[in-house]
Amino acid sequence: MPVPGWPDSFLVTLVPAWHSNSRKQVVKAPKLHFLDSGLACHLLGIQDPGQLALHPLRGALFESWMTAEIIKGRLNKGLRPDCFHFRAAQGPEVDLMVRGRTGWHLAEAKSAQTLDSSFFQHLQTLAADLGAGAVAGQHLVFGGENPARRSGTEVIPWRRIQDTDWD
């Protein structure tokens, strides 16, 4: 099957870029995410957790996994994915923007097991740019175990991603 047919087979999803100007949104490139992280690891030759822990694409795989889990969770609730990514030419990049009932849910994926203050900067910048009324929540999904709240952001351990309301 040629690569352009992959989204139709639910192997991958294309997450469009978001921009307040819909014309610019069409021009910016979408992000490709594998919906099956096991398949992505297999294609990369990753055979066990030890290899994944040291792999240079670990962060990208974690981001794809987070995106897939959020999309699957929304679809299971009968909701459209309504997901975007954001990347300014010079400025913040946010992994996922989910359009919810009461505003945007901004999400960053970090495979690290410990938190660093730099993880929150882009979420805060984009939230400020959008305005307080436009953002329903800021979320950082990370590879650690303990939930927290820092800098106005809900810190979500990877095992609890489905406990979060993304609507």
C-alpha positions as CSV (number, residue, x, y, z in Angstrom):
1,M,0.0,0.0,0.0
2,P,1.5,3.4,-0.9
3,V,2.2,5.8,1.9
4,P,-0.7,8.2,0.9
5,G,-3.2,5.4,1.7
6,W,-1.9,4.9,5.2
7,P,-4.4,7.3,6.9
8,D,-7.3,5.4,5.3
9,S,-6.1,2.2,6.8
10,F,-5.8,3.7,10.4
11,L,-2.1,2.9,10.5
12,V,-1.3,6.5,10.8
13,T,-3.1,9.8,11.3
14,L,-2.2,13.2,9.9
15,V,-2.6,16.0,12.5
16,P,-3.0,19.3,10.8
17,A,-1.3,22.5,11.8
18,W,-3.4,25.0,13.6
19,H,-3.3,28.7,12.8
20,S,-5.9,31.4,13.6
21,N,-5.8,32.2,9.9
22,S,-7.4,29.2,8.1
23,R,-5.5,30.0,4.9
24,K,-2.2,29.6,6.7
25,Q,-3.6,26.4,8.3
26,V,-4.0,24.8,4.9
27,V,-0.4,25.7,3.9
28,K,1.4,24.4,7.0
29,A,2.5,20.8,7.0
30,P,0.5,18.2,9.0
31,K,2.3,15.9,11.5
32,L,2.2,12.2,10.8
33,H,1.7,10.0,13.8
34,F,1.5,6.2,14.0
35,L,-1.6,5.0,15.7
36,D,0.1,1.7,16.7
37,S,3.3,2.4,18.6
38,G,4.2,-1.3,18.5
39,L,4.2,-1.2,14.7
40,A,6.3,2.0,14.7
41,C,8.8,0.4,17.0
42,H,8.9,-2.8,14.9
43,L,9.6,-0.7,11.7
44,L,12.4,1.0,13.6
45,G,13.9,-2.3,14.7
46,I,13.1,-1.7,18.4
47,Q,12.5,-5.0,20.0
48,D,12.5,-4.4,23.8
49,P,12.1,-1.6,26.3
50,G,15.8,-1.3,26.8
51,Q,16.3,-0.4,23.1
52,L,13.4,2.1,23.3
53,A,14.9,3.8,26.3
54,L,18.1,4.6,24.4
55,H,16.6,5.2,20.9
56,P,17.0,8.7,19.4
57,L,13.4,8.7,18.3
58,R,12.0,7.8,21.8
59,G,10.5,11.3,22.2
60,A,8.8,11.3,18.8
61,L,7.4,7.8,19.5
62,F,6.1,9.0,22.9
63,E,4.5,12.0,21.2
64,S,2.8,9.7,18.6
65,W,1.7,7.4,21.4
66,M,0.1,10.3,23.3
67,T,-1.6,11.6,20.2
68,A,-3.0,8.2,19.3
69,E,-4.3,7.6,22.9
70,I,-6.1,10.9,22.9
71,I,-7.6,10.4,19.5
72,K,-8.7,6.9,20.3
73,G,-10.2,8.1,23.6
74,R,-12.2,10.8,21.8
75,L,-13.4,8.4,19.1
76,N,-14.5,5.9,21.7
77,K,-16.7,8.6,23.2
78,G,-18.3,9.3,19.9
79,L,-16.3,12.6,19.5
80,R,-14.4,13.8,16.5
81,P,-10.6,13.9,17.1
82,D,-10.5,17.7,16.4
83,C,-6.7,17.7,17.0
84,F,-4.1,20.0,15.7
85,H,-0.5,20.8,16.3
86,F,1.0,24.3,16.6
87,R,4.4,25.5,15.5
88,A,5.3,29.2,15.2
89,A,8.1,30.2,12.8
90,Q,9.9,31.7,15.8
91,G,8.3,30.8,19.1
92,P,6.4,28.0,20.8
93,E,5.7,24.6,19.4
94,V,2.9,22.6,21.1
95,D,2.5,18.9,20.3
96,L,-1.2,18.7,20.4
97,M,-4.2,21.1,20.5
98,V,-7.5,19.4,21.2
99,R,-10.7,21.4,20.6
100,G,-13.0,20.7,23.5
101,R,-16.5,21.9,24.5
102,T,-15.2,24.8,26.6
103,G,-12.0,25.6,24.8
104,W,-8.6,24.3,23.8
105,H,-6.7,21.5,25.6
106,L,-3.0,22.1,25.0
107,A,-0.8,19.0,25.4
108,E,2.9,18.3,25.4
109,A,4.5,14.9,25.5
110,K,7.7,14.4,27.3
111,S,9.2,10.8,27.6
112,A,11.4,11.9,30.6
113,Q,10.6,10.4,34.0
114,T,11.5,13.6,35.8
115,L,10.1,17.1,35.2
116,D,12.1,20.2,34.0
117,S,10.8,23.7,34.1
118,S,11.5,24.1,30.4
119,F,8.8,21.5,29.6
120,F,6.1,24.1,30.5
121,Q,7.3,27.1,28.6
122,H,5.6,26.5,25.2
123,L,2.3,25.6,26.8
124,Q,2.3,28.8,28.8
125,T,3.3,30.9,25.8
126,L,0.6,29.5,23.6
127,A,-2.0,29.7,26.4
128,A,-1.2,33.4,26.9
129,D,-1.4,34.1,23.2
130,L,-4.8,32.4,22.9
131,G,-6.2,34.1,25.9
132,A,-7.5,32.8,29.2
133,G,-11.0,32.2,27.9
134,A,-9.9,30.1,25.0
135,V,-7.9,27.5,26.9
136,A,-9.8,24.8,28.8
137,G,-6.6,23.1,30.1
138,Q,-2.8,22.7,29.8
139,H,-1.5,19.2,30.0
140,L,1.9,17.6,30.2
141,V,2.0,13.9,29.6
142,F,5.3,12.5,30.8
143,G,7.1,9.2,31.4
144,G,7.0,9.5,35.2
145,E,4.6,8.1,37.7
146,N,3.3,10.9,39.9
147,P,0.6,13.4,38.9
148,A,1.1,17.0,39.8
149,R,0.1,20.5,38.9
150,R,2.9,23.0,38.0
151,S,2.8,26.4,36.4
152,G,-0.9,26.1,35.7
153,T,-0.4,22.8,33.9
154,E,-1.8,19.4,34.8
155,V,1.1,16.9,34.8
156,I,-0.2,13.5,33.8
157,P,1.7,10.2,34.2
158,W,1.6,8.2,31.0
159,R,-0.3,5.4,32.6
160,R,-3.2,7.8,33.4
161,I,-3.7,9.5,30.1
162,Q,-7.2,8.0,29.7
163,D,-8.2,9.4,33.1
164,T,-8.1,12.9,31.7
165,D,-11.1,14.6,30.1
166,W,-9.9,15.8,26.7
167,D,-13.3,17.4,25.9
